[in-house]
Each structure stands twice: as C-alpha cells, then as structure tokens.
C-alpha cells in the first residue's frame, strides 16, 4: 500500500499535480501534534499511542499534497517551546 502511495505521489509530481501543503494545514497538524506531545509528557498517552497519532495526522491528506517533514518538525518544536514558556511563566 505504501509503495502504491509513493508511486502515485511520484507520478503526480511528474505531471505537475502535486502542490505543497497549505500553511494553514501545517498549523493544524502542529497544534494537534503539540497537544498530543503534552499528553504524552504528562503520561496521559503512551509513546506508542503518540506515534500512531502523529502518523495519523500526517497521513490524512490527499496524495496531491507534499509536506516538508523538517519544517513540520521545527514548527512542532517551536510550538512546544512556546507552550513550555507559557507554562513556566
């Protein structure tokens, strides 16, 4: 199944049908992943549950969208740092 999705995404990229994930969708994913990370830190969910949730958040988009994993990771870390600053402040 993954091979099919990768092949389809590659084919769409070659035909020019693939676009970058909109910025609003990055923010949506970051919000949910950051909230889940706090739940994981507070031991309200296991590491395994957290990992499945993150995969679910990033796999829910149609194949015509590409997203930058590094950008997403950086945005999550910044969001968590900001939440930590509010928590201690």
Secondary structure, 3 states (H helix, E strand, C coil): CHHHHHHHHHHHHHHCCCEECCHHHHHHHHHHHHHHHHHHHCCCCCHHHHHHHHHHHHHCCCCCEECCHHHHHHHHHHHHHHHHHHHHC
